[in-house]
Amino acid sequence: MKKIAIAAVLAASSFLSAQAASISGLVNTGSFASGLQDTNYVLNGNGYGYVSYDNAWPVNPWLANTSASKWITPTANQAASLDPVNTGTYSWTLSFNLSGFDASTASFAGQFAADNQAIVKLNGVTIGSAGSFNQYASFAANSGFNAGLNTLEFVLTNFAQGSGNPAGLRVEFLQSNVVTAVPEPETYAMLLAGLGLIGTISRRRMRHRA
């Protein structure tokens, strides 16, 4: 019984202590096979972009695709020339949920690139901008998170051009952290009551053995 009590205390301590974790849902662009839609990133509210092929224009001169991330484009034909007359805007949204975590402890850092340029917003607040397709720009956040659903919106601008005018977005997360939420006082009370019950049973058994 003593061993059971010790195990219970250790289990309770583990449960009550805050645990750090990476943020689930922060996914790099291009996590699917080339040519498929990237369903992690919602395009313009109701669709998806496509994962680019490694050795097809405009990848090179765009940053080369890697095993970590790939470019996504608005159309299945990544070489399609878009927005011949008017500047185009393409909004990709990535959602993640921090339910069960302490949102005040959340943070992440990443890098992104765009053709032509893009900004990134966390829950509507701009946290970074990119203006090149051959080098990364950094973005990061350590505040502004919601306790539940959160959104990262990458708003890409493609300047009007008569021909040879593709558009693309590349996102790669470098690190993320969040701590599990501290249990409510009621949870502490139930655990302490349970430990007290174990102690009572243990003492009674010891008296019977004596």
C-alpha positions in Angstrom: 0.0 0.0 0.0 2.9 2.3 0.7 4.1 1.8 -2.9 0.6 2.5 -4.2 0.5 5.8 -2.2 3.9 6.9 -3.5 2.8 6.1 -7.0 -0.4 8.1 -6.6 1.5 11.1 -5.3 4.0 11.0 -8.2 1.1 10.7 -10.7 -0.7 13.6 -9.1 2.5 15.7 -9.2 3.0 14.9 -12.8 -0.6 15.8 -13.6 -0.5 19.1 -11.7 2.8 20.3 -13.1 2.8 22.4 -16.3 4.3 20.6 -19.3 5.9 22.4 -22.3 5.0 21.2 -25.8 5.3 22.4 -29.4 2.2 24.0 -30.9 0.2 21.4 -32.9 -1.1 22.7 -36.2 1.8 25.0 -37.2 2.5 23.1 -40.4 4.9 24.2 -43.2 3.6 24.8 -46.7 4.0 21.9 -49.0 3.5 19.0 -46.6 1.7 17.1 -49.3 3.0 15.6 -52.5 3.7 18.0 -55.4 0.7 18.6 -57.5 -1.8 18.0 -54.6 -3.8 20.7 -52.8 -2.3 21.8 -49.5 -5.4 21.5 -47.3 -3.6 22.9 -44.3 -3.8 26.4 -45.8 -7.2 27.7 -46.8 -7.1 30.0 -49.8 -9.4 33.0 -49.9 -11.7 31.5 -47.4 -13.0 28.5 -49.3 -10.3 26.8 -51.4 -6.8 25.6 -51.4 -3.5 26.2 -53.2 -1.3 23.5 -54.8 2.1 22.1 -53.8 4.7 23.0 -56.4 7.0 20.7 -58.2 10.7 20.9 -57.4 12.3 21.3 -60.9 9.7 23.3 -62.7 9.6 27.1 -63.3 9.3 29.3 -61.3 11.0 27.2 -58.6 14.5 28.3 -59.3 14.5 31.4 -59.4 12.2 30.9 -56.4 14.0 29.4 -53.4 14.5 25.7 -54.0 12.0 23.4 -52.5 13.3 21.2 -49.6 12.1 18.2 -47.6 11.1 20.7 -44.9 8.8 23.0 -47.0 7.7 23.7 -50.5 6.0 26.6 -52.4 2.3 26.6 -52.8 0.6 28.4 -55.7 -3.0 29.5 -56.3 -3.4 27.3 -59.4 -2.5 23.7 -60.3 -0.2 25.1 -63.0 2.5 26.7 -61.0 3.8 28.6 -64.1 0.5 30.2 -64.8 0.8 33.9 -65.4 -1.7 35.7 -63.2 -3.1 39.2 -62.7 -2.3 40.7 -66.2 -4.2 44.0 -65.6 -5.0 44.4 -61.9 -2.9 43.5 -58.8 -4.1 40.3 -57.3 -4.5 39.4 -53.6 -4.3 35.9 -52.3 -5.0 35.1 -48.6 -3.9 31.8 -47.1 -5.1 31.0 -43.6 -3.6 28.4 -41.2 -5.6 27.6 -38.1 -4.4 26.0 -34.8 -6.1 25.4 -31.4 -4.6 26.1 -28.0 -7.5 24.6 -26.0 -6.0 22.9 -22.9 -2.9 25.1 -23.0 -1.9 28.3 -21.4 -2.2 30.8 -24.3 -0.1 33.4 -22.4 3.0 31.0 -22.7 2.7 30.4 -26.4 5.4 31.5 -28.9 6.7 30.6 -32.3 9.2 31.7 -34.9 9.4 31.0 -38.6 10.4 32.3 -42.0 8.5 32.9 -45.2 8.9 34.1 -48.7 6.5 35.4 -51.4 6.1 36.3 -55.0 5.6 39.3 -55.1 5.2 40.2 -51.4 3.2 39.2 -48.3 2.3 40.1 -44.8 1.4 37.6 -42.0 -1.2 38.3 -39.3 -1.8 36.5 -36.0 -5.4 36.8 -35.1 -5.7 39.9 -37.2 -2.5 41.6 -36.0 0.5 41.9 -38.5 3.6 40.2 -37.2 5.8 40.1 -40.2 6.3 41.0 -43.9 8.2 39.4 -46.8 9.1 41.0 -50.1 11.3 38.5 -51.9 11.0 35.1 -53.6 14.7 34.2 -53.3 15.3 34.8 -49.6 13.4 34.4 -46.4 12.0 37.0 -44.1 11.5 36.2 -40.4 8.3 36.3 -38.4 7.6 35.5 -34.8 5.1 36.0 -31.9 5.1 35.6 -28.1 1.8 37.3 -27.4 -1.6 37.8 -29.0 -2.8 34.2 -28.8 -6.3 33.1 -28.0 -7.1 30.4 -25.5 -9.0 28.4 -28.2 -8.9 28.8 -32.0 -6.1 30.9 -33.5 -5.4 31.9 -37.1 -2.4 32.9 -39.1 -3.2 34.7 -42.3 -0.6 35.1 -45.0 -1.9 37.8 -47.4 0.0 37.7 -50.7 0.1 40.6 -53.2 0.9 39.8 -56.8 1.5 43.0 -58.8 -0.1 43.3 -62.2 2.0 42.2 -65.2 1.1 41.2 -68.7 3.0 37.9 -68.8 5.4 35.7 -66.9 3.6 36.6 -63.6 3.2 33.6 -61.3 2.4 33.9 -57.6 3.5 31.7 -54.7 3.9 31.5 -50.9 6.5 29.6 -48.8 6.2 29.2 -45.0 8.5 27.3 -42.7 8.2 27.2 -38.9 11.5 27.0 -37.0 10.3 26.5 -33.4 7.2 26.8 -31.2 6.4 26.3 -27.5 3.3 26.4 -25.2 2.7 25.2 -21.7 -0.2 23.0 -20.6 -2.9 24.9 -18.7 -2.8 24.7 -14.9 -5.7 22.7 -13.5 -8.6 24.5 -11.9 -8.8 24.6 -8.1 -11.6 22.0 -8.2 -9.2 19.6 -9.8 -6.7 20.1 -7.0 -9.4 19.4 -4.5 -10.4 16.2 -6.1 -6.8 14.9 -6.3 -6.1 15.8 -2.7 -9.3 14.1 -1.6 -8.2 11.0 -3.5 -4.8 11.0 -1.9 -6.4 11.4 1.5 -8.6 8.4 0.8 -5.6 6.3 -0.1 -3.9 7.4 3.1 -6.9 6.4 5.2 -7.1 3.0 3.6 -3.4 2.5 4.1 -3.7 3.4 7.8 -6.6 1.0 8.3 -4.8 -1.9 6.7 -1.8 -1.2 8.9 -3.9 -1.4 12.0 -5.5 -4.6 10.9 -2.1 -6.2 10.4 -1.0 -5.0 13.8 
